[in-house]
Amino acid sequence: MSKLVECVPNFSEGNNKEVIDKIGKAISQTSGCVLLDVDAGPSTNRTVYTFVGSPEDIIEGALNAARTAFHLIDMGKHQGEHPRMGALDVCPFIPVRNVSMEECVHCAKIFGKRLADELHVPVYLYGEAARNESRRSLPAIRAGEYEALPEKLRKVEWTPDFGSADFVPTWGATVTGARKFLIAYNINLLCTKELAHRIALNIREQGRGKDQPGRLNKVQGMGWYLDEENIAQVSTNLLDFETTPLHRVYEEVCSDAKDLNLPVVGSQLVGLVPKKAMLDAAEFYIKKENLFILEEDHKIRLVISKLGLDSLSPFNPKERIIEDMIQDKENGGGSLTSLPLHTFVQKVGTRSATPGGGSVSAAMASLGAALGCMAGLMTYGKRQFEELDPVMRKLIPPFHQSMNELVVMVDADSLAFSSYMDAMKLPKNTAEEKERRTTAMQLGLKKAVGVPFSLAEKVHSLWPFLKEMALHGNLACKSDIQVAAKALETGVFGAYFNVLTNLKDITDERFKQEVQEKLSFFLEEAKKSTALVLEQLEKRTM
């Protein structure tokens, strides 16, 4: 799946609708950027924009917003309750999907340098992008706020990371960086504010102070009373949901509440949440209760139910889970997998290099995995095969997961050459340009090889499960399992020859040898495994 970065720029304007709308328009009109939320605060005189895109697109979206704000916001006239030091006060980049923290740090640095170069404003790096420990904390950089900037900029220790130390009265200064996704999560209790706060002190990392730390790392928390709902809440911020996940916070609060004889009545997610946070919670409850759930939608429903996320208001995944919010946009942009089958087949048959054998191989492999999944589901849960339920619960998930991963490669294969084609367009007038172009082309070819190689590797992992399915699966699905074997073998066959086509132009001999050896092994195993599956099926009588 494509890389996805979230950007949450905070602009120092929360009252002028025209300005707020123009900044939002600058983001939404940036190619590849999806504006998810605009949260304007009149009393804070501040608007927080939330948008997502690829690492390249997200930088352009943030720059377009800043360019627009530069002509519309005058910090010399700004007043508001929220701490601030610039027109674009802070601009964090946050990994959401298939993106590392290092890539987000790179986004922040590229954005910061370009912002300083174009608008001639001072820019500081914070969070994971900070160049020294004293600048990791946003409050530390923002101390004294806008009013202290003229004097602060003259101090050597506050030399900007990008741009000059000249004070720009209309702008101030901008802080950019990278951080983990912050999840605002509240657990509902029927009790007093004080009791809720007692639990918050028990679980939050800070605890009751240095000598009494709390149980959960990377969690902030406090207790408060929600007057409009007439309930108390343990209000938390999860600074790193992979260190301390949603379900852990909920379970710990429930445990303390039980000790105090307090009823927990659901919980509340504030703002947006990454799908991974929800699926991690689902896997926890699936394992805890020995459940069998395949579909993502069902897993999300399970989490909504277990955590009581709809206790205060409806929880609509399409409005609350980032990936679901942008799914239609991603699927609608001419992707091959969004086409009707008839149209896809016709597209393959046109006078065009793509989609070609690589995409067809991925489609074949995904259909092979789908047939393996189907055979398992046609066996599971039937009284006549009741003794096989534990076996099918083991065999079905790998096919289901691989089916979804392989179908994505239908598009990925067609797009794999984009890096190589882009590299070919690079200038080649000087020796330095030629060297840069050659290096980029080699990287592009390796990327193109990576997709079919991943396909072959994924199929290779399925053979043990298909062999077992051939031994135990519903015999009414005999032909389906036979087709599954041949479809998976064809996928590997296609991947093998697609890789060979591109491998010949790669100059890294060690890389070529390693890839070719592994692929030859995958192809040989595919042939042997297919023959064994077909043989096993022919021998079965029941």
N, C-alpha and C positions, 0 to 999 in steps of 0.2 A: 504494500500500500504506500501511497505517496507520503512524503515528509510533511509534517504539519507543525508550525510554530505559532504560538499565541503572542500577541503584542498588546500591552495595556497602557497606552500613553495617557498621562494625566495633564490636562490643559487648565490653565488658570483663568477660566471663564465659565460661570455656571448660570448666568442670567440672560445674556444676550442671545436669543434664539437664532438670530441670523448668523452670528459667528459660530455657534455650536453646530448648526446645520451645514455650514460651509466646510468646516473641518471634517465632519462626518462624510460629506460628499467627496472630499478629496481622497478619503480612504476607500470608500465603496467603489469609486471609479478607477481605482488602481487595479490593473489586470492581475488576476490570481488572488486578490484579497477579498475576504468575506467579512463584512462588518456584522458582528453578532449582537452588540449591545452598546447603548449610549446612555450613561447614567449622569444626569446633570444635577448638581446640588446648589441651589440658590444661596443658602446660608454659608456654605463653604466657598462659594463662588469658584466652583471647580467642576470639570466634567471629565469623567473616566470613560474612555472608548475601549471596547474589546473587539479585536479582529484577529483573523487567522489567515495563514497562507504558507506557501513554501518559504524556505529561508531567503531565497532571492527576492521573492515578491513582497515579503513582509517588511524588508528594509525599504523598498520603494514606497510602500504604503505609509510607513512612519515618516519618511522624508517629505512626501507630498502633504501630509497633515501639518508638519512643522513649517513648510514653506508657506502654506495658507495662513497659519496662525501668526507668522512673523509680521504680516501686513495688517493683522486685525486686532491683536492684543497688545495693550500698553501696560507693562508691569508698574510703571510709575503711578498709575491710577488704581491699581488693584488693592482691594480689601476683601478679606474673607476669614472664616474661622479656622480653616485648615492650614497647617504649616506649608510654606511654599518658598521657592527661591527663583522660579523662572516661569515664563509663559508656557513653555513645555517643561513642566516641573520634573517629571520622572518618566522614563520610557523603558520598562523592563521587557525582555524577550524570554519566553517560557517554552520549554519543550513539551509537546503534546503527543506526537505520534512519530515513531521512527526517526527521532532526532535526538542527538546527544547534547548534554550540557555544553560541551566544548563547541558544538556548532552554534549554539545560542550565544555563547561568549563571542564567537567570531562575528555573529550578526550585530551584536552591540558595538563592537569595535569598529566595524565597517560603517555602521550608522553614525556613530559618534564622530568619526573622522570626517565623513562627508558633510555632516551637519555643521561642524566647525569650519570646514573649508568653504562651504557655500554661503552660509549666513554670517560668518565671522563672529561666532559667539563661543563663550567658554563651555566646555563639556567635561563632566567628571564620570568616571567609571565606578560602579559599586557592585555589591553582591559577588557572584562568582567571577565577574569580569574585573574586579578590583585588582589593581597592581600592587597594593600593599594593604596590610591588615587594617590600618587606621581608616581606610575608605570602604570597608566591606558594608558598614552600617549606613543606611540612608539617613537616619536622624543625625548621625555624626557629621555627614557632609552638609546637611541642611541646617545645622545649628546656627542661630542668628538670623536665619531666613534671608529674604531679599534685601532687607534693610542693612544687613551687615556685609553684603557682598563687596561694595567699593573698597572697604578696608581689608576684607578677607583676601581678595584677589591680589593684594600687594604683598602678602606673606608667601615666602618661598614654599612652606609646607602645604600651601593650598594652590599651588600652580596647577592649572587645569590639565587633564590628561590629553585633551585635544583643544586646539585654538589658543588664542592669546589670552593674557591676563587682563585685557582691557575690559572695563565695565561697560556693558551695553544697557542703558537705562530702560529701554522699552522691552527688553528680553530677559535680562537677568542671567541665569545660568541653567543648564540642563544636566540632569543626572541620568545615565543610561547604564544598563547592565543585564545580567541574566540571573534568574532564580528558578527554583522549583515551582510547580503549580501549587498555589495556596487554595485550600478548600475551607470555606466557612461552614461549620457544621454544628448544629445545636441539638441537644437531647432534651425532650420535654419531661417535666416532672410535676406531680401534684404535691407541692410542698412550698415552703417559704424560700425567699431569695437567699437567706442565710444558709439553709441546708444545701441548696444547689451550689452555693459558693464553696461550702465545705468539701463537696465532692470534686469540684473544679480544682481546688488546692491539692487534693490527693493525686489527681491524675496528671496535671500539667507539668511540663518539664521543670519549670521554675519552682514548683511546689510552694512551700511556705518560706522559702529563703535558702541560702547557701547550705545551711546545716540540715535542712529537711526537703530534699529534692522530691519531685513527683515521680510517678511510675512511667510516664510516656514521653519518649524523646520526640523532639520537634513538634510539640503540641503546646499551644498557648490556651489559657482558659480562665473563665470567671463565671460566677453565678449571677443571674439577674432575674427580674420578674417581668413577664410580658403582659402588660395590663390589658391590651386589646384581646388577648386570648384567655386571660385569667389563669395563667400557668407560670411556673418557674422554668428556667432553662439553664443547663450547663452549656454555656456558649464557648465553642472552641475554634481555633484556627489550626488546621493541619498544615504545617510548613513543608512537610515532605510525606505525602501519603504512602510512599513506598517503604519508608522507615516505620511509620505508624499508620496503618490503614484505617479506613472508616469503621469496619466491623470491630476492630480492636478497641477503638474509643467507645463505641456503643456498648460492647460487652463489659468493659471496665466500669463504665457508669452504672450499668445494670447491676453489676456485682456489688458496688458500694451502696446503691439504692436499696438492694435487698437486705444488706446488713443493717440499714437504717429503717427498714420497713416502709420504704417509700415507693409508690407506684410510678413506673416509667410508662408514658403514654405516647410513644412514637418519637420521631426526630425530624429535623428540618435541615435541608441543604439550602444554603443561601447562594444565589448566583449559579454559575455554570460548573460542571464537573466533567473530568475526562472519563471516557468509557472504561478505561483500565481500572479506575478506582471502583467502579460498580462491579466489574467482572471479577476483580480480586475478592470482593465481598461475597459474590455469588459462589466462587470456588470454596471459600471458607465454609459456608453453610451446606454446600453440596457434600463436602468431605465430612463435615461434622455429623450430618444426618444420613449419610450414605444414600444420597439422592442420585437419580439418573436424569440429567437434563442436558440436552444438546444445543438447542437454539438459543442464540444470544438474547432474543426478545424475552424468552421464558426466564433466562437468568436474571435479566433486569427486573422482571416482575417479581421474582423471588426476593430480590434485595429490597424493592419498594415495600413488600409485605413484611419482611423480617425486621427492617429498621423503622417501619411505620413512617415512611417518607411522605405519605399523603395524609398524615394526621391533621395538619393545619390547613393545607390547600392541595388541590390536585397536583400530582407530579407527572408531567408529560415529558417523556424522554426526548421527544423531538424538539422541545423547547429548553431542555435543561442539560442534555448531554452534548458536548461540543461536536463530536463526530456525527451524531444524528442530525444536528442542526444544519450541517453543511453537506449531508449525504446526497440530497437531490441535486445540488449544484455540481458536486464531483461526478455523479453518475450521468449528468445530462450533457457534459461537454464533449460529445462525440466518442465516448468510450465504446470499444467493440463489444464489451459484455452487456452494454445497455441496449444493444440492437436486437431486434427479433431474429431468430435463428435463420429464417429465410434470407433476410437482408445481410446477415453476416456471411452466409454461404456465397451470396451474389458478390459481396465485396471481395471475398477471397478470389473469385473468378474474374476480377477485372484486370486490366492491363496496368498493374501497379505492383511494386516490390513488397508492399505491406498492405494488409496482413498476408503473411506467407506461411512457410512451413513451420516456423517457430511458434506462431500464434495457434496454428492448427494442432501442433504437438501438445501445446498447453491445454487446449480445449479437449483433446482426446484423453490426456492424462486426468484432467478434472472429472470427465465423464466416467472414466474407469474407477476413480475413487468414489464417485457418487453411486455407481452400481454396487460397489462393495458395501457402502453404507446401507443401501436399499436392501440388499440380501440379509444384512444383519437385522434390520428393522422388521423384515418379513418373518424373521425367526423369533425375535424377542417378544415376550409378553403373550405368547400363545400357549394355551394349556398343554397342547401335545408336545411342545418343546420346553416345558417349564424347567426341566433340569439343566437346560442350556442357558438360562437367563444370566447367571454369573459370567459365563464365557462371552456372551454377546455384549454385556456391559463393558467388557474389556476390549472387544474388537471394534465396536461401532465408533467410539469417539475418534480414533486415529483417522478413519476414513472420512468422517464428517469434517474434521479440522483440515485435512489435506485437500478435500474437495474445495473448500473455501479459499485455501491458500493457492492452489493450482490455477483456479479460474482467474485470479488476479493477474497471473502471468500471461494470459492471453493479450492483455493490453501492454504489460511490462515489456514483452518481447518486441512489440512494434515500436515502443518508445526507447528501447535500449540503445539504438543507434544514434539517438539525438545528440549525446555528448560527442560522439565521433564526428558527426556531420557538422556540429558547431565548431569543433576543433579544426576541421578542414577549411573553414571560412576565415580562420585567423590570418592576419597579414604575414607575409613571408619575404619582406623586402631586405631585411638585414639578417646577419648571422644569428643575432640574439632572437629575433622574431621567428626565424626558422627553427631554432632549437626549442623555443617555447611551444610552437605549433606541433612539432614532432612529439614532444612529451605529452601534450594534451591529447593528441591522436592515439597514442599508445594507451593512455588511461581510458579513453573512450572505448577502445577495442576490448580492453579487459572488462569494462562494465558491460559491454554487449555480450561477452562470453558468460558473464556471471548469471544471467537470467536462465538460459537453458541448462547451465551446470546445476543451478539450484533446483530446477525441475527434476533432473535426473537423480539428484541427491534425495529429494523428497519422495519420489517414487520408490527409490531403493529402500527407504524406511518402511514401506507398506507391505513388502513381500511376506514377511513372517505372519502378518495379520491375514493376508489373503490366503496363504497356505492353510491356516487354521480355519478360516471361513469355508474353504473348500472341503474340509473334513467334517465340519459341524453345521454349516448353514442349511436352511430349508432347501430340500432337494427340488422343490418347485422352482427355485431360483437358479437351477443348474446352469442354464444358458446365460443368465445374467452374470454369474460369476465367471463363466468362460469368456464372455465379452469383456468383462472388467480386466481380466488378465491380459488379453490381447490389446486392449486400449492403453493400459499402463505400459506395456512393452513398446507399443508404437510411440508413445510419448517419449520414452527414453531413446528409441531409435532416432526420432526426429531431433531431439536435443543433441545427441552425439554428432550428427552430421552438421547441425547448425554451428556447433562449437568449432568443428574442424574447419569450416569455411572461414571463420574469423581468426582462428588460431594461426593460420599460415602467415598473416601480416604482423603478428606480434614478435618483437625482437628479443624479448626476455626469454631466453632458452630454458632456464630453470622453471619458470612459470608454465611454459608450454608443455614441458615434460611432465610436471606434476598433474596438470589438468588432464592431459591426454591419458596418462596412466589410470587416473581415477575414473575417467569416463569410460575407458575400455573395460574396466572392472564392472562398472554399473551396467553396461550393455550386456556383458557376458552373464552377469547375475540375472538380468531381466529375462534373457533367453532361457536360462536354466529354470528359473522360478516359474515362468509361464508354462513350460513343458511339464513341470512337476504338478502345478495346479490342475492342468488339463488331465493329466494322468490320474490324479487323485479323484477327480470328479467322475471319470469314466469307470473307476473301480467301485464307486458307491452304488448301493442298491436301495438304501433307505437313509 
